[in-house]
Amino acid sequence: MPASSPSARRAAPLERRTLIHGAAWTVPAIVLATASPALAVSGTVLTFNAASFRGAGCDSITEAKVTATASGVGVAGVVVTVSLSGGYRYAGGGTSYTGTTGSGGSLAIPTITVPAAGGSGTLTATSSGVSAATAGLSSTARHSTNTIWTKSGTSSVSGTGAADNATPLGHGYALTSTGVLYAGGSAITEAAPILAAVPYTNRVDGTRIDALRADGVVVQYAGSRGLTGYSATTGTRMLGNGYTITGDALFYQGRTLIPSGVITGRGYTNLGSEGTLDAVDVLLTNGSVSQYWEESGRNGFNAIASPPDTVLGYGYTLSGHTLSFADSTVRIDIATGVQSARAYEDTSGDRACDAVIGGQGMISFRHVTRVAGVNCQLDDVCIGNGYYLSGSTLFYRGAVAAPGDNVVSAAAYLVNGRDERVDHVNYSSSC
């Protein structure tokens, strides 16, 4: 048989087995190309459907999603990784999830499990070549029991029943997230849910509470005994001692005191030569603070060049990190570097304030005078009447008041003019 020439070899047709063999290698290459993730379009941005998401300890957050858009149009096929922090996890226990945006550019985020202790966390969405997006996570803690505990100093006084996730208000009152008000462990029946409530000491009844219902009515109680209420609006802010703010107007027992220009304030019980009176300090839009006793305007004082961030009551204000006191028209700066502060009536029947101060601990003031101090952490939170929270541990004037109780919320108050007490609830360490 004659030898084949090079040209003949080039011209020879491919055998069927050769064609199939070649196809077997080319098909997977095509499949791999179509399965590769799409690259994000230039200018793609990631956004969550809310700036923050809120839940409750051991419950779930289910409504979160992230969207990829370019020039306002959803981008499909973008691979996004969403990570969690702060103890929040996905239902399977992990803290990271990766998915691909659908036809409208959206990606539903799987169910997020809230930690028993609640607290803050962050959702972070990332994708190759795209700037990260974040959203906040926050939640209340899961209570270990449906009990609100009362301490006198460091001694236990009692435990009263309340619904799960009730928040102590002080003076034996508590308010649930569904608007049920408790007094001494018993639920108070109302015509509409309670939106906000402030308890206080009253010269006639001892302890009172003002509560705003969802229908815009303010109801008042002495213990669990109902008193005469008055009409307000659902946007009314409760200051305590009969004072409220609606819009920018100040009211006392439903009657107008200042028609406009009021920013914020705090009610309290004034103890002085005039007797025991309802009182309030209010910050005005002109930067001054006005004081009222019942319905009579009393002292007023300038609040420095910039208005105070917080009106603490009892003559105390906090501007940035500067604590001030005014017992007349003269305002005096008494401490700087303040991180947290709470004003109250002390056991001598005088005006007092506790303040956590950087490098100094928690300092107690009576008027402008330092009367006591204890070591504490810079991020500890003043509760008042000598109590403060360090993480989840409750302290009373430097001593542990609730050891190992995992305290999540507390409210301090004075009983009979001499007994400093606190109501607190605890959280469960696990679901």
Disulfide bonds with the S-S distance in Angstrom:
Cys58-Cys431 2.03
